[in-house]
Amino acid sequence: KELQHSKFKRDGSHLHVKQRISLQEALCGFEIHVQHFNNRRVTIRSEPGENVISPGTIMKVEGEGMPVFKNPFTKGHLYIQFDVQFPIARSINQKLDKMRALLPGPGIPESSTADHVSLMPFDPNEVDPANRTDKN
């Protein structure tokens, strides 16, 4: 019987792991250290300009999975799913002009005739107004 691991998920000879990185690391490269299930430390690098990691991106490290059954010198792969952490809004307000100059994108249009609405944080516990029991 296979034991569950707190960090790795096994899929045959392949291993899957989730890794959190910052937005800067996602855009500019990183070096992370993954403590393998056998306590071996694996260093994984993404050189600046080599990859741009989007939230949920899955990358592969060949030969860092589990040994193949009856063929211990052949190993599966290690798949890493990246969780990119974005900065909180108030921490970037003073740097917005510099970021707009560096990052591609259309920017915000001056004005339009459409109705303007605001984005609000999502609350998974919010009750749908159609299902409310109090009649205000």
Backbone as a chain_set.jsonl record, in Angstrom:
{"seq": "KELQHSKFKRDGSHLHVKQRISLQEALCGFEIHVQHFNNRRVTIRSEPGENVISPGTIMKVEGEGMPVFKNPFTKGHLYIQFDVQFPIARSINQKLDKMRALLPGPGIPESSTADHVSLMPFDPNEVDPANRTDKN", "coords": {"N": [[0.844, -1.195, 0.0], [0.472, 2.233, -0.817], [1.84, 5.064, 0.782], [0.538, 8.232, 1.767], [1.957, 11.363, 0.971], [2.934, 14.456, 2.445], [3.675, 16.558, 0.785], [4.239, 15.703, -1.876], [2.553, 14.254, -4.691], [1.849, 11.178, -6.056], [1.936, 9.751, -9.326], [1.965, 7.056, -10.874], [5.176, 6.58, -11.965], [5.747, 9.211, -11.848], [6.052, 12.33, -10.074], [4.18, 14.877, -8.455], [4.122, 18.257, -7.456], [3.303, 21.233, -5.641], [4.302, 24.612, -5.902], [4.982, 27.693, -4.474], [5.642, 30.912, -5.761], [6.95, 34.259, -6.084], [5.582, 37.136, -7.828], [7.619, 38.598, -9.013], [9.612, 36.604, -9.226], [8.284, 34.925, -11.013], [8.291, 36.432, -13.34], [10.953, 37.233, -13.713], [12.745, 35.162, -13.315], [14.094, 32.531, -11.179], [15.388, 30.717, -8.341], [14.756, 27.798, -6.803], [14.486, 25.511, -4.06], [13.797, 22.208, -3.708], [12.827, 19.928, -1.372], [13.315, 16.677, -1.704], [11.366, 13.634, -1.526], [13.014, 11.687, -0.431], [14.708, 13.061, 1.17], [16.722, 14.307, -0.263], [18.039, 17.285, -1.544], [16.915, 19.265, -4.14], [17.892, 21.575, -6.528], [16.321, 23.966, -8.45], [16.322, 25.95, -11.259], [15.205, 28.831, -12.99], [16.2, 30.684, -15.48], [16.662, 34.253, -15.893], [14.512, 35.653, -18.293], [14.135, 33.231, -19.54], [11.766, 31.742, -19.015], [8.34, 32.694, -18.575], [6.331, 32.494, -15.94], [3.049, 31.682, -15.48], [0.173, 31.905, -13.268], [-0.669, 28.702, -12.097], [0.767, 27.365, -14.037], [2.392, 24.441, -15.207], [5.419, 22.833, -14.955], [8.097, 20.661, -16.017], [10.535, 18.518, -14.555], [12.841, 16.479, -15.705], [13.475, 13.069, -14.931], [13.403, 13.235, -12.14], [11.49, 11.969, -10.729], [9.872, 9.055, -9.359], [11.56, 5.859, -9.16], [11.187, 3.612, -11.917], [9.104, 0.754, -11.866], [10.669, -2.343, -11.568], [12.785, -1.408, -13.027], [14.99, 0.246, -11.886], [16.877, 2.212, -12.557], [15.764, 3.934, -14.282], [13.826, 6.783, -14.121], [10.763, 8.49, -13.312], [9.203, 11.688, -13.926], [9.367, 14.929, -12.322], [6.76, 16.986, -11.727], [5.962, 20.329, -11.51], [3.646, 22.49, -10.218], [2.923, 25.832, -10.404], [2.177, 28.36, -8.074], [1.556, 31.532, -8.3], [2.243, 34.33, -6.45], [0.71, 37.344, -6.118], [1.39, 40.826, -5.485], [-0.117, 42.7, -2.765], [-2.621, 45.22, -3.247], [-2.211, 47.786, -1.986], [0.508, 47.789, -1.591], [1.691, 48.33, -4.001], [0.832, 50.719, -5.066], [2.396, 53.135, -5.162], [4.187, 52.578, -7.123], [3.046, 52.257, -9.579], [3.217, 53.81, -11.999], [5.857, 53.295, -12.881], [5.679, 50.53, -13.27], [3.75, 50.375, -15.3], [5.201, 51.478, -17.382], [7.119, 49.538, -17.795], [5.787, 47.089, -18.248], [4.011, 45.326, -20.807], [0.911, 46.155, -22.43], [-2.501, 47.319, -22.944], [-3.347, 49.411, -21.292], [-5.483, 51.717, -19.48], [-8.426, 52.923, -20.925], [-9.328, 56.343, -21.705], [-12.095, 57.245, -21.476], [-15.487, 56.109, -21.776], [-18.721, 55.395, -23.248], [-20.07, 53.442, -21.989], [-21.707, 51.876, -19.146], [-20.205, 52.456, -16.022], [-18.769, 50.32, -13.704], [-17.787, 48.912, -10.533], [-15.23, 46.692, -9.37], [-15.528, 44.269, -6.83], [-14.327, 42.583, -3.89], [-14.501, 38.997, -3.873], [-16.744, 37.049, -2.007], [-17.123, 33.96, -0.801], [-19.057, 33.148, 0.972], [-21.196, 34.773, 0.763], [-24.64, 35.474, 0.594], [-26.938, 34.734, -1.946], [-28.999, 37.256, -3.25], [-31.535, 36.441, -4.119], [-32.064, 34.272, -2.577], [-32.357, 35.103, 0.013], [-33.608, 35.128, 3.343], [-34.603, 37.065, 5.02], [-36.81, 39.765, 4.564], [-36.155, 42.672, 3.473]], "CA": [[0.0, 0.0, 0.0], [1.201, 3.478, -0.955], [1.593, 6.053, 1.821], [0.342, 9.597, 1.3], [3.027, 12.281, 1.344], [2.358, 15.78, 2.697], [4.049, 17.511, -0.25], [4.245, 15.11, -3.207], [1.484, 13.353, -5.099], [2.426, 10.233, -7.009], [1.147, 9.324, -10.47], [2.865, 6.061, -11.454], [6.551, 6.922, -11.605], [5.859, 10.67, -11.816], [5.687, 13.033, -8.85], [3.609, 16.213, -8.638], [4.279, 19.103, -6.278], [2.915, 22.628, -5.84], [5.359, 25.507, -5.444], [4.61, 29.11, -4.466], [6.7, 31.86, -6.113], [6.475, 35.64, -6.16], [5.388, 37.658, -9.181], [8.954, 38.932, -9.518], [10.25, 35.357, -9.639], [7.57, 34.423, -12.189], [8.652, 37.236, -14.506], [12.389, 37.516, -13.846], [13.565, 33.995, -13.02], [14.145, 32.143, -9.772], [16.049, 29.49, -7.927], [14.025, 27.205, -5.673], [15.034, 24.263, -3.551], [12.731, 21.256, -3.376], [13.282, 18.818, -0.536], [12.755, 15.472, -2.294], [10.785, 12.737, -0.523], [14.088, 10.898, 0.188], [15.511, 14.085, 1.854], [17.695, 14.919, -1.155], [17.641, 18.647, -1.911], [17.032, 19.496, -5.572], [17.862, 22.992, -6.876], [15.682, 24.181, -9.748], [16.517, 27.333, -11.688], [14.63, 29.386, -14.21], [17.06, 31.836, -15.751], [15.942, 35.442, -16.351], [14.194, 35.664, -19.713], [13.955, 31.868, -20.043], [10.348, 31.396, -18.9], [7.429, 33.531, -17.809], [5.462, 31.533, -15.272], [1.702, 32.168, -15.166], [-0.442, 31.11, -12.201], [-1.155, 27.392, -12.528], [1.68, 26.742, -15.0], [3.034, 23.197, -14.785], [6.698, 22.604, -15.629], [8.599, 19.306, -15.79], [11.959, 18.262, -14.329], [12.995, 15.087, -16.139], [14.281, 12.143, -14.146], [13.365, 13.504, -10.702], [10.336, 11.292, -10.143], [10.129, 7.78, -8.695], [12.107, 4.816, -10.04], [10.206, 2.788, -12.627], [9.017, -0.594, -11.321], [11.555, -3.338, -12.193], [13.81, -0.714, -13.814], [15.291, 1.306, -10.92], [17.757, 3.251, -13.086], [14.912, 4.842, -15.048], [12.92, 7.475, -13.196], [9.727, 9.361, -13.858], [9.478, 13.122, -13.898], [8.802, 15.756, -11.268], [5.945, 18.053, -12.292], [5.783, 21.408, -10.54], [2.579, 23.434, -10.537], [3.302, 27.071, -9.744], [1.197, 29.274, -7.489], [2.213, 32.839, -8.35], [1.687, 35.253, -5.472], [0.709, 38.738, -6.549], [1.457, 41.741, -4.346], [-1.392, 43.311, -2.393], [-2.793, 46.487, -3.962], [-1.629, 48.963, -1.335], [1.972, 47.738, -1.63], [2.206, 48.711, -5.331], [0.256, 51.988, -5.533], [3.4, 54.154, -5.432], [5.065, 52.117, -8.201], [2.234, 51.942, -10.755], [3.726, 54.45, -13.218], [7.04, 52.551, -13.315], [5.251, 49.222, -13.77], [3.092, 50.574, -16.601], [6.238, 51.735, -18.381], [7.873, 48.308, -18.027], [4.967, 45.945, -18.649], [3.181, 45.557, -21.993], [-0.532, 46.109, -22.228], [-3.196, 48.45, -23.554], [-3.627, 50.495, -20.367], [-6.898, 52.007, -19.214], [-8.885, 53.978, -21.834], [-9.719, 57.601, -21.063], [-13.508, 57.311, -21.135], [-16.365, 55.426, -22.727], [-20.132, 55.664, -22.993], [-20.652, 52.297, -21.281], [-21.902, 52.045, -17.705], [-19.013, 52.169, -15.237], [-19.037, 49.548, -12.488], [-16.572, 48.647, -9.752], [-14.974, 45.323, -8.922], [-15.538, 44.088, -5.383], [-13.775, 41.262, -3.518], [-15.427, 37.864, -3.872], [-16.98, 36.422, -0.708], [-17.82, 32.705, -1.098], [-20.138, 32.934, 1.939], [-22.253, 35.748, 0.533], [-25.919, 34.864, 0.245], [-27.574, 35.238, -3.16], [-30.19, 38.031, -2.859], [-32.767, 35.698, -4.435], [-32.254, 33.23, -1.554], [-32.377, 35.708, 1.355], [-34.82, 34.799, 4.108], [-35.167, 38.299, 5.58], [-37.41, 40.564, 3.492], [-35.967, 44.101, 3.762]], "C": [[0.88, 1.245, 0.0], [0.83, 4.438, 0.171], [1.411, 7.43, 1.188], [1.509, 10.456, 1.79], [2.419, 13.671, 1.499], [2.637, 16.776, 1.569], [3.905, 16.962, -1.671], [3.009, 14.252, -3.431], [2.063, 12.463, -6.188], [1.421, 9.872, -8.093], [2.023, 8.343, -11.241], [4.28, 6.368, -11.017], [6.773, 8.437, -11.552], [5.457, 11.204, -10.443], [5.161, 14.419, -9.213], [3.771, 16.976, -7.33], [3.808, 20.502, -6.639], [3.997, 23.505, -5.221], [4.889, 26.946, -5.553], [5.837, 29.944, -4.829], [6.093, 33.256, -6.176], [6.27, 36.041, -7.622], [6.731, 38.031, -9.797], [9.676, 37.685, -10.002], [9.604, 34.807, -10.912], [7.987, 35.151, -13.456], [10.151, 37.278, -14.777], [13.298, 36.328, -13.566], [13.659, 33.737, -11.525], [15.07, 30.959, -9.585], [15.288, 29.004, -6.712], [14.699, 25.902, -5.287], [13.862, 23.388, -3.127], [13.359, 20.133, -2.569], [12.563, 17.57, -1.04], [12.247, 14.556, -1.188], [11.842, 11.902, 0.199], [15.106, 11.805, 0.885], [16.637, 14.663, 1.013], [17.176, 16.295, -1.556], [17.942, 18.878, -3.39], [16.905, 20.998, -5.825], [17.333, 23.135, -8.3], [15.796, 25.66, -10.078], [15.726, 27.632, -12.955], [15.392, 30.675, -14.453], [16.223, 33.032, -16.204], [15.746, 35.415, -17.865], [13.92, 34.291, -20.304], [12.479, 31.473, -20.079], [9.604, 32.539, -18.237], [6.395, 32.564, -17.254], [4.135, 32.203, -14.942], [1.148, 31.351, -14.003], [-0.998, 29.8, -12.761], [-0.267, 26.694, -13.537], [2.289, 25.481, -14.4], [4.287, 23.011, -15.633], [7.221, 21.236, -15.194], [10.097, 19.327, -15.531], [12.156, 16.781, -14.623], [13.879, 14.3, -15.175], [14.301, 12.394, -12.65], [12.119, 12.926, -10.042], [10.764, 10.022, -9.428], [10.773, 6.805, -9.679], [10.98, 3.999, -10.672], [10.265, 1.367, -12.067], [9.828, -1.567, -12.184], [12.616, -2.72, -13.121], [14.283, 0.495, -12.995], [16.217, 2.409, -11.427], [17.02, 4.232, -13.996], [13.919, 5.458, -14.076], [11.899, 8.292, -13.962], [10.138, 10.817, -13.717], [8.854, 13.758, -12.662], [8.062, 16.894, -11.96], [5.673, 19.076, -11.203], [4.685, 22.332, -11.037], [2.831, 24.697, -9.715], [2.091, 27.887, -9.302], [1.897, 30.626, -7.404], [1.489, 33.786, -7.398], [1.827, 36.684, -5.966], [0.788, 39.644, -5.327], [0.071, 42.29, -4.02], [-1.435, 44.727, -2.946], [-2.076, 47.646, -3.281], [-0.097, 48.959, -1.37], [2.546, 48.188, -2.977], [1.725, 50.074, -5.801], [1.296, 53.016, -5.913], [4.29, 53.793, -6.623], [4.316, 51.877, -9.512], [2.769, 52.556, -12.042], [4.941, 53.708, -13.761], [6.656, 51.197, -13.893], [4.569, 49.352, -15.119], [4.117, 50.789, -17.7], [6.991, 50.455, -18.743], [7.051, 47.173, -18.633], [4.114, 46.266, -19.871], [1.703, 45.51, -21.628], [-1.19, 47.37, -22.749], [-3.41, 49.628, -22.602], [-5.125, 50.697, -20.213], [-7.33, 53.133, -20.154], [-9.375, 55.198, -21.051], [-11.174, 57.58, -20.594], [-14.301, 56.495, -22.154], [-17.802, 55.745, -22.362], [-20.808, 54.523, -22.256], [-20.846, 52.641, -19.808], [-20.62, 51.659, -16.983], [-19.42, 51.449, -13.963], [-17.711, 49.285, -11.792], [-16.463, 47.173, -9.42], [-14.951, 45.295, -7.4], [-14.92, 42.726, -5.067], [-14.868, 40.201, -3.485], [-15.534, 37.291, -2.469], [-17.769, 35.137, -0.964], [-18.987, 32.431, -0.152], [-21.302, 33.904, 1.745], [-23.519, 35.042, 0.06], [-26.47, 35.541, -1.009], [-28.821, 36.009, -2.746], [-31.502, 37.297, -3.135], [-33.06, 34.65, -3.36], [-32.314, 33.795, -0.13], [-33.683, 35.363, 2.045], [-35.429, 36.037, 4.747], [-35.66, 39.173, 4.419], [-37.285, 42.041, 3.857], [-36.516, 44.948, 2.66]], "O": [[1.886, 1.317, 0.706], [-0.348, 4.609, 0.484], [2.055, 7.751, 0.189], [1.984, 10.278, 2.911], [1.495, 14.029, 0.77], [1.896, 17.747, 1.417], [3.489, 17.69, -2.573], [2.49, 13.616, -2.514], [2.692, 12.948, -7.129], [0.229, 9.709, -7.834], [2.744, 8.741, -12.157], [4.561, 6.414, -9.819], [7.875, 8.889, -11.242], [4.634, 10.612, -9.746], [5.637, 15.05, -10.157], [3.585, 16.427, -6.244], [3.897, 20.916, -7.794], [4.539, 23.191, -4.162], [4.444, 27.373, -6.618], [6.926, 29.733, -4.295], [4.879, 33.414, -6.305], [6.736, 35.357, -8.534], [6.952, 37.799, -10.986], [10.287, 37.698, -11.071], [10.295, 34.284, -11.787], [8.033, 34.552, -14.531], [10.575, 37.351, -15.931], [14.519, 36.481, -13.581], [13.348, 34.605, -10.709], [15.476, 30.296, -10.54], [15.184, 29.711, -5.71], [15.391, 25.277, -6.091], [13.044, 23.78, -2.295], [14.297, 19.473, -3.017], [11.359, 17.413, -0.837], [12.656, 14.691, -0.035], [11.607, 11.452, 1.32], [16.23, 11.384, 1.162], [17.438, 15.444, 1.527], [15.996, 16.445, -1.873], [19.076, 18.708, -3.838], [15.937, 21.624, -5.396], [17.836, 22.505, -9.23], [15.416, 26.517, -9.281], [15.604, 26.8, -13.855], [15.24, 31.645, -13.71], [15.182, 32.848, -16.835], [16.689, 35.184, -18.622], [13.51, 34.194, -21.461], [12.006, 30.927, -21.075], [10.175, 33.271, -17.429], [5.677, 31.903, -18.004], [4.103, 33.186, -14.203], [1.595, 30.229, -13.769], [-1.704, 29.794, -13.769], [-0.517, 25.535, -13.87], [2.657, 25.457, -13.225], [4.23, 23.028, -16.863], [6.841, 20.718, -14.144], [10.842, 20.052, -16.191], [11.687, 15.927, -13.871], [14.888, 14.799, -14.677], [15.136, 11.824, -11.948], [11.737, 13.332, -8.944], [11.893, 9.926, -8.946], [10.561, 6.906, -10.888], [9.958, 3.734, -10.041], [11.349, 0.838, -11.822], [9.672, -1.593, -13.405], [13.259, -3.425, -13.899], [14.01, 1.637, -13.365], [16.329, 3.451, -10.781], [17.587, 5.237, -14.427], [13.258, 4.757, -13.31], [12.13, 8.723, -15.091], [11.293, 11.124, -13.423], [7.944, 13.206, -12.044], [8.665, 17.676, -12.695], [5.213, 18.735, -10.113], [4.773, 22.889, -12.131], [2.939, 24.642, -8.49], [1.128, 28.074, -10.046], [2.738, 30.838, -6.53], [0.285, 34.014, -7.521], [2.934, 37.167, -6.201], [0.312, 39.279, -4.252], [-0.805, 42.341, -4.883], [-0.393, 45.366, -3.097], [-1.392, 48.418, -3.954], [0.528, 50.005, -1.199], [3.752, 48.406, -3.09], [2.172, 50.547, -6.846], [1.111, 53.721, -6.905], [5.07, 54.628, -7.081], [4.895, 51.346, -10.46], [2.776, 51.892, -13.079], [5.052, 53.51, -14.971], [7.233, 50.758, -14.887], [4.786, 48.519, -15.999], [3.925, 50.333, -18.827], [7.451, 50.306, -19.875], [7.56, 46.39, -19.435], [3.554, 47.358, -19.964], [1.311, 44.896, -20.636], [-0.52, 48.379, -22.971], [-3.636, 50.746, -23.066], [-5.927, 49.936, -20.754], [-6.689, 54.183, -20.192], [-9.779, 55.092, -19.893], [-11.45, 57.869, -19.43], [-13.826, 56.232, -23.259], [-18.073, 56.297, -21.296], [-21.991, 54.613, -21.927], [-20.232, 53.573, -19.288], [-20.015, 50.636, -17.303], [-20.301, 51.904, -13.233], [-16.645, 49.419, -12.392], [-17.467, 46.49, -9.216], [-14.413, 46.201, -6.764], [-14.984, 41.814, -5.891], [-16.01, 40.476, -3.117], [-14.517, 37.071, -1.811], [-18.951, 35.198, -1.305], [-19.822, 31.573, -0.439], [-22.283, 33.854, 2.486], [-23.469, 34.132, -0.768], [-26.469, 36.767, -1.117], [-29.631, 35.492, -1.976], [-32.487, 37.524, -2.432], [-34.196, 34.189, -3.248], [-32.322, 33.028, 0.833], [-34.738, 35.312, 1.412], [-36.634, 36.074, 4.995], [-34.977, 39.292, 3.402], [-38.187, 42.609, 4.472], [-36.447, 46.175, 2.731]]}, "num_chains": 1, "name": "protein.A"}
